[in-house]
Amino acid sequence: MEISINFWIGFVVFVLIMLTLDLYVFHKKNTAVKVKEALLWSAFWIGLAIVFNIGIYFVVGNIAGYELGRQKALEFLTGYLIEESLSVDNLFVFIMIFGFFKIEPRFQHRILFWGILGAIIMRGVFIFAGVALIERFAWVMYIFGAFLVYTGIHMLVEKKDESAFNPNENLIIRIFKKIMPVTDDMTVPHFFVKKNGIHHATPFFVVLLFIEASDLIFAVDSIPAVLSVSKDPFIVYTSNIFAILGLRSLYFALHGIMEFFHYLKYALSGILTFIGLKMCLNEFSSEFGYAFHISNFTSLGVIVAFLTASILLSIVVKKRQERSAKNLLK
């Protein structure tokens, strides 16, 4: 089904309106976002995604039949969950970045806003490039699938040393500092300041640059994963953008519910490995005429199962640790 240009324009206008309201109405003051407020905003963005998902079902259903409407709605929901779950891992990197540069909580929302705006643009480029590659070279699905399997296994065995985390060693940051001077002044939350007639970048802009770079890296994983669900650019892009729009609220909510995501990396490892295998097996089956096919409904069930299991395991382990701590105090 060919998506009308009016839908694209309508969606872009909707995103711009929501971003404008978010920055200049809902969060126009530099204040720290509390956990309760963040959870409410997260519920709001998730609710918007659900409404949009229902809209896809009815709009596509009225135009091309409700069987296709159900298919597109399922593609959107599965893609949204994939992007949302993978984005959580990205948020832990944001936490380390803000901690390293000692960015006050009241300034973090504005930085994340501009970071997410950049991510929206980059995702569009990645998605259209990915869809174009797949449509022209079907074997690219094997490369994407193998890469996701590798990433999933690597995530499982990788041991991260957060104490060794140093954004200043990043190649992009080092190149930028050679191009433009960077001040240590953090008294005013601006990205650039003028000193002695010379423009300097502030640590706020360096943090923004690093967030954009990290999102670029995460997009390499998430875009192929969502393309395993749908090759419809509109479905892939809108599911990505709705997940990204809720990232800021989810970031601040994480500070209060991090104990529920202690085993998240195992769930993400399983999800990426499964999706990678699905891409390879489905493409192989289609190419050689076999009936075997892993459906999006199955994918949705596997994703939900992995995420639910990781959260429940985190809760169980936390309660056991609390009981053990109480027993030691007796």
C-alpha positions in Angstrom: 0.0 0.0 0.0 1.4 3.4 -1.1 1.2 5.9 1.7 -0.1 9.3 0.6 2.1 12.3 0.9 -0.6 13.9 3.1 0.0 11.3 5.8 3.7 12.1 5.8 3.1 15.8 6.0 0.5 15.3 8.7 2.8 13.2 10.8 5.8 15.6 10.5 3.5 18.5 11.4 2.2 16.6 14.4 5.8 15.8 15.6 6.9 19.5 15.2 3.8 20.7 17.2 4.4 18.2 20.0 8.1 19.1 20.2 7.3 22.8 20.2 4.8 22.4 23.0 7.2 20.2 24.9 10.0 22.7 24.9 8.2 26.0 25.0 5.1 25.2 27.0 5.4 22.1 29.1 9.1 22.4 30.0 9.9 26.1 29.3 11.7 26.4 32.6 15.0 24.7 33.6 13.7 22.4 36.3 14.6 18.9 37.3 12.0 16.4 36.2 10.7 14.3 39.1 10.2 10.5 38.8 6.4 10.8 39.3 6.1 13.5 36.6 8.4 11.5 34.3 6.2 8.4 34.7 3.1 10.4 33.8 4.8 11.8 30.7 5.9 8.3 29.7 2.3 7.1 30.0 1.2 10.1 27.9 3.7 9.3 25.1 2.9 5.6 25.2 -0.8 6.5 25.1 -0.3 8.6 22.0 1.5 5.7 20.3 -1.4 3.4 21.1 -3.9 5.9 19.7 -1.8 6.2 16.6 -1.6 2.4 16.3 -5.4 2.1 16.5 -5.6 4.9 13.9 -3.4 2.9 11.5 -5.8 -0.1 11.9 -8.9 1.9 11.0 -7.5 4.2 8.4 -5.7 1.5 6.5 -8.7 -0.8 7.0 -11.1 1.7 5.5 -8.8 2.3 2.5 -7.4 -1.1 1.7 -9.3 -3.6 3.9 -9.1 -4.5 7.6 -6.9 -7.5 7.0 -4.2 -5.2 5.8 -5.1 -2.7 8.5 -4.5 -5.4 11.2 -1.2 -6.3 9.5 0.1 -2.7 9.5 -1.1 -2.1 13.0 0.8 -5.2 14.2 3.9 -4.1 12.3 3.8 -0.7 14.0 3.3 -2.2 17.5 6.1 -4.7 17.1 8.4 -2.1 15.7 7.5 0.3 18.5 8.3 -2.3 21.2 11.6 -3.2 19.5 12.7 0.4 19.4 11.4 1.2 22.9 13.2 -1.8 24.4 16.5 -1.1 22.6 16.2 2.6 23.6 16.3 1.7 27.3 19.8 0.5 26.9 20.7 3.8 25.2 19.3 5.6 28.2 21.9 4.0 30.6 24.6 5.5 28.4 22.9 8.9 28.7 23.0 8.5 32.5 26.7 7.9 32.4 27.3 10.8 30.0 25.5 13.3 32.3 27.2 11.9 35.3 30.7 12.2 33.7 30.2 15.8 32.7 28.3 16.6 35.9 25.3 18.1 34.2 22.7 19.2 36.7 19.3 17.5 36.4 17.5 20.8 35.7 19.5 21.2 32.4 19.3 17.6 31.2 15.8 17.8 29.7 16.8 20.6 27.2 19.9 18.8 26.1 17.9 15.6 25.6 15.3 17.6 23.6 17.9 18.7 21.0 19.5 15.3 21.0 16.2 13.7 20.2 15.5 16.2 17.5 18.8 15.3 15.8 17.9 11.6 16.3 14.6 12.1 14.5 16.4 13.4 11.4 19.2 10.8 11.5 16.6 7.9 11.8 14.8 9.2 8.7 18.0 9.0 6.7 18.9 5.5 8.1 15.4 4.1 7.4 15.0 5.3 3.9 18.6 4.1 3.1 17.9 0.7 4.7 14.6 0.2 2.8 16.2 1.3 -0.5 19.0 -1.2 0.1 16.6 -4.1 0.9 14.4 -3.4 -2.1 17.4 -3.4 -4.5 19.5 -6.1 -2.9 17.5 -8.7 -1.0 20.7 -10.4 0.3 21.2 -7.4 2.5 18.7 -9.0 4.9 21.3 -11.7 5.6 23.9 -9.1 6.5 21.5 -7.3 8.7 20.4 -10.5 10.4 23.9 -11.8 10.9 24.9 -8.4 12.4 22.0 -8.5 14.8 22.9 -12.1 15.9 26.5 -11.0 16.5 25.4 -7.9 18.4 23.1 -10.0 20.6 25.8 -12.5 21.4 28.4 -9.8 22.0 26.0 -8.0 24.3 25.6 -11.2 26.4 29.3 -11.9 26.9 30.5 -8.2 27.0 31.6 -7.0 30.4 31.1 -3.2 30.7 33.4 -1.3 33.1 31.5 1.9 33.9 34.5 3.3 35.8 36.5 3.2 32.5 33.8 5.3 30.7 35.4 8.4 29.4 33.6 10.4 26.6 36.7 12.6 26.1 38.4 9.7 24.5 35.7 9.4 21.8 37.1 10.2 18.3 34.3 12.6 17.4 34.8 14.6 20.6 38.6 14.8 20.1 38.2 15.9 16.5 35.6 18.6 17.5 37.9 19.9 20.2 40.6 20.4 17.6 38.2 22.4 15.4 36.6 24.5 18.1 37.7 25.6 21.6 35.7 24.3 24.5 35.2 26.2 27.7 34.7 24.7 31.1 32.2 27.4 32.0 28.9 25.7 33.0 27.3 28.7 34.8 25.0 29.5 31.9 23.1 26.6 30.1 24.0 27.6 26.6 25.6 25.5 23.9 28.0 28.3 22.8 29.5 31.3 24.5 31.7 34.2 23.3 34.9 34.9 25.1 37.4 37.6 24.0 35.6 37.8 20.7 36.0 34.0 20.1 33.1 31.6 20.0 33.6 28.6 22.4 31.5 25.5 22.8 30.4 24.6 26.3 30.3 21.2 28.0 26.5 21.3 27.3 27.2 21.1 23.5 29.9 18.5 24.0 27.3 16.4 25.8 24.8 16.9 23.0 27.4 15.9 20.5 28.2 12.7 22.4 24.5 11.9 22.8 24.0 12.3 19.0 27.1 10.1 18.4 25.8 7.4 20.8 22.4 7.4 19.2 24.0 7.0 15.8 25.7 3.9 17.0 22.4 2.5 18.6 20.6 3.2 15.3 22.9 0.7 13.6 21.2 -2.0 15.8 17.7 -0.7 16.0 17.0 0.1 12.4 17.8 -3.3 11.0 15.8 -4.8 13.8 12.7 -2.8 12.9 13.2 -3.6 9.2 12.8 -7.2 10.1 9.2 -6.4 11.0 8.2 -4.1 8.2 9.7 -2.7 5.0 7.1 0.0 4.8 9.0 3.3 5.4 6.0 5.0 7.0 5.5 2.2 9.6 9.2 1.9 10.4 9.7 5.7 10.7 6.6 6.4 12.8 7.2 3.5 15.2 10.8 4.7 15.6 9.7 8.4 16.2 7.0 7.6 18.7 9.5 5.5 20.7 12.1 8.4 20.5 9.6 11.0 21.5 9.1 9.3 24.8 12.8 8.8 25.5 13.2 12.0 27.6 10.4 11.1 30.0 11.7 7.5 30.2 15.2 8.7 31.0 14.0 10.6 34.1 11.7 7.7 35.1 14.6 5.3 35.0 16.3 7.0 37.9 13.4 5.8 40.1 12.9 2.3 38.6 16.4 1.2 37.6 16.1 -1.9 39.8 13.5 -3.3 37.4 16.0 -3.3 34.5 19.0 -5.0 36.2 18.8 -7.9 33.8 17.7 -5.9 30.7 20.9 -6.7 28.8 20.0 -10.4 28.8 16.6 -9.6 27.4 18.0 -7.3 24.7 20.6 -9.9 23.8 17.8 -12.5 23.3 15.7 -10.1 21.3 18.5 -9.1 19.0 19.6 -12.7 18.4 16.0 -13.8 17.8 15.3 -11.0 15.3 18.6 -11.6 13.5 17.8 -15.3 13.1 14.3 -14.4 12.0 15.6 -12.1 9.3 17.9 -14.8 7.9 15.5 -17.7 8.1 12.5 -15.8 6.6 14.6 -14.5 3.7 16.1 -17.9 3.1 12.6 -19.5 3.2 11.2 -16.8 0.8 14.1 -17.1 -1.6 13.9 -20.9 -1.9 10.2 -21.3 -1.8 9.8 -22.9 1.6 6.6 -22.4 3.7 8.4 -21.7 6.9 7.9 -18.1 8.2 8.3 -16.5 11.6 5.3 -14.1 11.8 5.3 -10.6 13.4 2.8 -11.9 15.9 5.4 -14.5 17.1 8.0 -11.8 17.2 5.8 -9.6 19.3 5.2 -12.5 21.7 9.0 -13.2 22.0 9.8 -9.6 22.6 7.2 -9.2 25.4 8.3 -12.5 26.9 11.9 -11.5 27.1 11.2 -8.1 28.5 8.7 -9.4 31.1 11.0 -12.2 32.2 13.9 -9.7 32.7 11.7 -7.4 34.8 10.3 -10.2 36.9 13.7 -11.7 37.5 15.0 -8.2 38.5 12.2 -7.9 41.1 12.7 -11.4 42.5 16.5 -10.9 42.9 16.0 -7.5 44.5 13.5 -8.9 47.0 15.9 -11.8 47.8 18.7 -9.3 48.4 16.5 -7.2 50.6 15.6 -10.3 52.7 19.2 -11.3 52.9 20.2 -7.9 54.1 17.4 -7.9 56.8 18.6 -11.4 58.0 22.1 -10.1 58.4 21.0 -7.2 60.5 19.2 -9.6 62.9 
